[in-house]
């Protein structure tokens, strides 16, 4: 499983939570969270600090720390990220400029270039299938989760939307959630496995869980600013399962996101002078 697979899982979870709020019109957080999500996507510019930690049996198997400066109107981005698999660590500079995504690895006089066409990875049928599966998932989860989402008053007039689920509160949906995660993660992994190894040189050693997969807990907390956008979000998920040999694995995922310098972020550009540019292909098929 690679970063794109994790991204699918993360985005799926975010869509799921947003969809649940959209359906659950009677919950106290419905209008607050719905409006905040819309306003967040409409911000002109932001600085986002993002961290992710993936652990297996309390051992780090992948982590990342990222800072991204983005300008929605100018369709530009500048960022820096450090990733590690517990053995190897790399740092990257990331840019979006002139219709391309540019990545420069530490200590390299080379830039990896990927065309930015504004489309989601995967074919139209893949995206439709994912959307349909998410809708089915929301149908399963909604009734049980409506009353478990709460809103609290935060500091300086902010609000917090909170969802905490223990193993006993998840069982009905556990098989649906995990099967979808594995299904779409495998789909995206297959589409990106041919990415050049020189670009993806920090490999993730993710255990291939095959049976007895159980979500032990899931916690989501989103902070809504006084200006009514989501300026912080934390997600923690704990999953257990067995591999083909019957070995039990405990995998935990923690994601933290903070928005800063809202509508006042300045985005820089990468000077390509004296740098070698290498085009990176996105997989087996054109999208």
C-alpha positions in Angstrom: 0.0 0.0 0.0 1.4 3.4 -1.0 0.6 7.0 -0.2 -2.0 7.3 -2.9 -3.8 4.3 -1.4 -3.7 6.0 2.0 -5.0 9.1 0.4 -8.0 7.2 -1.0 -8.8 5.9 2.5 -8.4 9.3 4.1 -10.5 11.0 1.5 -13.1 8.3 1.7 -13.3 8.8 5.4 -13.7 12.5 5.0 -16.4 12.1 2.4 -18.1 9.6 4.7 -18.1 11.9 7.6 -19.3 14.8 5.5 -22.0 12.6 3.9 -23.2 11.5 7.3 -23.7 15.1 8.4 -25.5 15.9 5.2 -28.0 13.1 5.8 -28.3 13.6 9.5 -30.2 16.8 9.4 -31.5 16.3 12.9 -28.1 16.2 14.6 -26.9 19.3 16.4 -23.7 19.6 14.3 -25.4 19.3 10.8 -25.6 22.9 9.7 -22.4 24.0 11.5 -20.2 21.3 10.0 -21.8 21.4 6.5 -21.4 25.2 6.2 -17.9 25.0 7.6 -16.8 22.4 5.1 -18.1 24.6 2.2 -16.4 27.7 3.5 -13.1 25.8 4.0 -13.1 24.9 0.3 -13.8 28.5 -0.7 -10.8 30.0 1.2 -8.5 32.0 -1.2 -5.2 30.9 0.4 -4.1 28.8 3.3 -1.0 27.3 5.0 -1.7 23.7 6.0 0.4 21.8 8.5 -0.3 18.1 8.1 1.2 15.1 9.9 0.5 11.4 9.6 1.8 8.5 11.7 1.2 4.8 10.8 2.2 2.2 13.3 2.2 -1.6 13.3 2.4 -3.3 16.7 3.7 0.0 18.1 6.5 0.2 15.5 6.5 3.0 13.0 6.0 1.9 9.4 5.4 5.3 7.9 5.2 8.9 8.9 5.1 12.3 7.3 5.3 15.9 8.3 4.1 18.4 5.7 3.6 22.2 5.3 1.7 23.3 2.3 1.0 26.9 1.1 -1.8 27.1 -1.4 -3.6 29.7 -3.4 -6.9 28.5 -4.8 -7.5 31.3 -7.2 -4.0 31.2 -8.7 -3.9 27.4 -8.7 -0.5 27.5 -7.1 1.1 25.5 -4.3 4.4 25.5 -2.4 5.3 23.0 0.3 7.9 20.9 2.1 7.5 17.4 3.4 9.5 14.8 5.2 8.6 11.1 5.1 10.0 8.1 6.9 9.3 4.3 7.0 11.3 3.9 10.2 14.4 3.0 8.4 14.7 5.6 5.5 13.8 9.2 5.6 13.6 11.7 2.8 12.7 15.4 2.4 11.0 17.0 -0.6 10.0 20.4 -1.9 6.6 20.4 -3.6 5.2 23.0 -6.0 2.3 23.6 -8.3 3.1 26.2 -11.0 2.4 26.7 -14.7 0.0 23.8 -14.7 2.4 21.2 -13.4 3.2 19.6 -10.1 6.9 19.7 -9.3 8.8 17.7 -6.7 12.4 18.2 -5.8 14.1 15.7 -3.5 16.7 16.7 -1.0 20.3 16.7 -2.2 19.2 16.2 -5.9 19.7 18.6 -8.8 16.6 17.1 -10.4 12.9 18.0 -10.5 10.2 15.5 -11.0 7.4 17.0 -13.1 3.7 15.8 -13.3 1.1 17.5 -15.4 -1.8 19.0 -13.4 -5.0 18.7 -15.3 -7.3 19.1 -12.3 -8.8 15.6 -12.6 -9.0 12.9 -9.9 -6.8 9.9 -10.4 -8.5 6.9 -11.8 -11.0 6.3 -14.6 -14.6 7.6 -14.6 -15.9 4.2 -13.7 -13.5 3.9 -10.8 -14.7 7.2 -9.3 -18.3 6.2 -9.9 -17.8 2.9 -8.2 -16.1 4.6 -5.2 -19.0 7.1 -5.0 -21.6 4.3 -5.0 -19.8 2.3 -2.4 -19.5 5.3 -0.2 -23.2 6.0 -0.5 -23.9 2.4 0.6 -21.5 2.8 3.5 -23.2 6.0 4.6 -26.6 4.2 4.4 -25.3 1.5 6.8 -23.6 3.9 9.2 -26.0 6.9 9.4 -28.6 5.6 11.9 -26.1 4.4 14.4 -23.8 7.5 14.2 -26.3 10.3 14.2 -26.6 10.5 18.0 -22.9 9.9 18.6 -21.7 13.1 16.9 -21.6 16.0 19.4 -20.7 19.7 19.3 -18.8 21.4 22.1 -17.9 25.0 22.7 -14.2 25.6 22.1 -11.8 28.5 23.0 -12.5 32.1 21.9 -15.9 31.3 20.3 -14.8 28.3 18.2 -16.8 25.0 18.1 -15.7 21.3 18.1 -17.4 18.5 16.2 -16.5 15.2 17.8 -17.1 11.6 17.0 -15.7 8.8 19.2 -16.5 5.2 18.4 -15.4 2.1 20.4 -15.3 -1.4 19.1 -18.7 -2.2 20.6 -20.2 0.7 18.7 -18.7 -0.2 15.3 -19.5 -4.0 14.7 -22.4 -3.7 12.2 -20.3 -1.5 9.9 -16.8 -3.0 10.5 -16.9 -5.5 7.6 -18.3 -2.9 5.2 -15.7 -0.3 6.1 -12.7 -2.6 6.0 -13.6 -4.4 2.8 -14.1 -1.1 1.0 -10.8 0.3 2.4 -8.9 -2.8 1.1 -10.8 -2.9 -2.2 -10.1 0.7 -3.2 -6.6 0.8 -1.7 -5.7 -2.2 -3.9 -7.3 -0.6 -6.9 -5.2 2.6 -6.5 -2.1 0.6 -5.6 -2.4 -1.3 -8.8 -2.7 1.9 -10.8 0.5 3.4 -9.3 2.7 0.4 -8.9 4.6 1.2 -12.1 5.7 4.7 -10.8 9.4 5.0 -11.2 11.3 3.5 -8.2 13.8 6.4 -8.2 10.9 8.7 -7.4 9.2 6.5 -4.7 12.3 5.5 -2.7 10.7 5.4 0.8 8.7 2.2 0.7 5.9 1.4 3.1 5.9 -2.1 4.6 2.2 -2.4 5.3 0.9 -5.8 6.6 -1.5 -7.5 4.2 -4.4 -8.2 6.5 -6.6 -11.1 5.2 -9.0 -12.1 7.9 -10.5 -11.2 11.3 -10.2 -7.5 10.4 -11.8 -5.4 13.1 -11.8 -1.6 13.7 -11.2 -1.3 17.4 -11.7 2.4 17.7 -12.2 5.5 15.5 -12.0 9.1 16.8 -12.6 12.3 14.7 -12.4 15.8 16.0 -12.8 18.9 13.9 -12.5 22.5 15.1 -14.7 25.1 13.5 -13.3 28.7 13.7 -15.3 31.8 14.6 -15.2 32.6 10.8 -17.0 29.3 10.2 -14.3 27.2 8.5 -12.6 24.0 9.6 -9.2 25.1 10.9 -8.1 21.9 12.6 -8.9 18.2 12.4 -7.6 15.1 14.1 -8.3 11.5 13.1 -7.2 8.3 15.0 -8.1 4.8 13.9 -7.0 1.5 15.4 -7.4 -1.7 13.3 -6.5 -5.4 14.1 -6.4 -8.3 11.7 -4.5 -11.5 10.7 -2.2 -12.0 7.7 -2.1 -15.1 5.5 0.1 -16.9 8.1 -2.4 -16.2 10.9 -0.2 -13.6 12.6 -2.1 -10.9 14.4 -1.3 -7.3 13.5 -2.4 -4.1 15.3 -2.3 -1.1 13.0 -2.9 2.5 14.1 -3.3 5.6 12.0 -3.1 9.1 13.3 -3.7 12.2 11.2 -3.5 15.8 12.3 -4.2 18.9 10.2 -4.1 22.6 11.1 -4.9 25.7 8.9 -3.0 28.9 9.4 -2.5 32.3 7.6 -6.0 32.0 6.1 -6.4 34.2 3.0 -3.0 35.8 3.7 -0.7 33.0 2.6 2.0 33.9 0.1 3.0 31.1 -2.3 6.5 31.0 -3.8 7.8 29.4 -7.0 10.6 27.0 -7.8 13.5 28.4 -9.8 14.2 25.8 -12.5 17.5 27.3 -13.6 20.2 24.6 -13.9 17.8 21.9 -12.7 17.2 18.7 -14.7 13.4 18.1 -15.3 12.2 14.5 -15.4 8.6 13.7 -16.4 6.9 11.1 -14.1 4.2 8.9 -15.5 1.1 8.0 -13.4 0.7 4.3 -14.0 -0.3 1.7 -16.6 -3.0 3.7 -18.3 -3.7 7.2 -19.2 -6.4 8.9 -17.2 
